């Protein structure tokens, strides 16, 4: 169905094309939103959380102190059992 230089299209095809165009715009907005959220999350991680290599000495000290405390408690319990 042609009239001159233009081709008339079926209305259903026109609607589908319009929906696809709208979905494409929606996807572009969602991609931008995800990029923005990613940037915000990365900034938050860099400013509010401690990196593993910085935390390692603290972890070793705390684990050592907890280990010594538990060893003392366990030794006291064993001493009570052996004396009793």
C-alpha positions, 0 to 999 in steps of 0.5 A: 500500500503505497501513496507516492513516496511514503509507505502506510503502515498497519496501525498495530505495527505503528503501536508496536514501534512506539512501544519499543521506542518507549521501552528503549527510553525506559532502559536508557533511564534505568541504565543511567540510574544504575550507574548513578547508584553504583557511583554512590555505592562506590563513594560510600564504600570508600568513605565509610568502610575500612579496607581489609589491609588496614583492618588486618593488624586490628583483627590480629590484636583482637583475635589474640586478646580473645584467644588469650582470654578464652585460654585463661577461662578454659585453664581456670575451668580445668583447674577447678575440675582437677582440684574438685 
